[in-house]
Amino acid sequence: MREAMDPWTFVVASYAIGVGATLGMVVWSLISMRRAESRRDRARKP
């Protein structure tokens, strides 16, 4: 029986959280950029 905890569970979980958060931020910024471009285009129309 092993008494020590396996650190790989936490390493994999932290990478999953980090990659997931990064992808979430990328999607959020792309959506925000498209909205801002749309507002800019509407403001430029006479």
C-alpha positions as a LaTeX table, in Angstrom:
\begin{tabular}{lrrr}
\hline
Residue & $x$ (\AA) & $y$ (\AA) & $z$ (\AA) \\
\hline
Met1 & 0.00 & 0.00 & 0.00 \\
Arg2 & 1.33 & 3.43 & $-0.95$ \\
Glu3 & 1.06 & 6.30 & 1.47 \\
Ala4 & 2.26 & 9.05 & $-0.89$ \\
Met5 & $-0.16$ & 10.97 & $-3.07$ \\
Asp6 & 0.27 & 10.86 & $-6.82$ \\
Pro7 & 1.01 & 14.42 & $-7.99$ \\
Trp8 & 0.11 & 13.72 & $-11.63$ \\
Thr9 & $-3.59$ & 14.00 & $-10.91$ \\
Phe10 & $-3.08$ & 17.59 & $-9.79$ \\
Val11 & $-0.68$ & 18.36 & $-12.64$ \\
Val12 & $-3.16$ & 17.14 & $-15.25$ \\
Ala13 & $-6.02$ & 18.99 & $-13.54$ \\
Ser14 & $-4.07$ & 22.25 & $-13.42$ \\
Tyr15 & $-3.13$ & 21.97 & $-17.10$ \\
Ala16 & $-6.77$ & 21.23 & $-17.99$ \\
Ile17 & $-7.95$ & 24.27 & $-16.04$ \\
Gly18 & $-5.23$ & 26.45 & $-17.57$ \\
Val19 & $-5.92$ & 25.37 & $-21.15$ \\
Gly20 & $-9.68$ & 25.61 & $-20.63$ \\
Ala21 & $-9.42$ & 29.10 & $-19.16$ \\
Thr22 & $-7.13$ & 30.22 & $-22.00$ \\
Leu23 & $-9.52$ & 28.91 & $-24.63$ \\
Gly24 & $-12.41$ & 30.59 & $-22.82$ \\
Met25 & $-10.59$ & 33.93 & $-22.82$ \\
Val26 & $-9.80$ & 33.58 & $-26.54$ \\
Val27 & $-13.44$ & 32.90 & $-27.40$ \\
Trp28 & $-14.61$ & 35.74 & $-25.16$ \\
Ser29 & $-12.19$ & 38.22 & $-26.74$ \\
Leu30 & $-13.14$ & 37.11 & $-30.28$ \\
Ile31 & $-16.83$ & 37.67 & $-29.50$ \\
Ser32 & $-16.07$ & 41.06 & $-27.94$ \\
Met33 & $-13.96$ & 42.05 & $-30.95$ \\
Arg34 & $-16.74$ & 41.11 & $-33.40$ \\
Arg35 & $-19.26$ & 43.14 & $-31.38$ \\
Ala36 & $-16.95$ & 46.16 & $-31.32$ \\
Glu37 & $-16.36$ & 45.93 & $-35.07$ \\
Ser38 & $-20.10$ & 45.71 & $-35.64$ \\
Arg39 & $-20.72$ & 48.81 & $-33.49$ \\
Arg40 & $-17.97$ & 50.67 & $-35.35$ \\
Asp41 & $-19.45$ & 49.75 & $-38.74$ \\
Arg42 & $-22.93$ & 50.86 & $-37.64$ \\
Ala43 & $-21.55$ & 54.18 & $-36.36$ \\
Arg44 & $-19.79$ & 54.86 & $-39.68$ \\
Lys45 & $-22.94$ & 54.43 & $-41.78$ \\
Pro46 & $-24.55$ & 57.76 & $-42.70$ \\
\hline
\end{tabular}
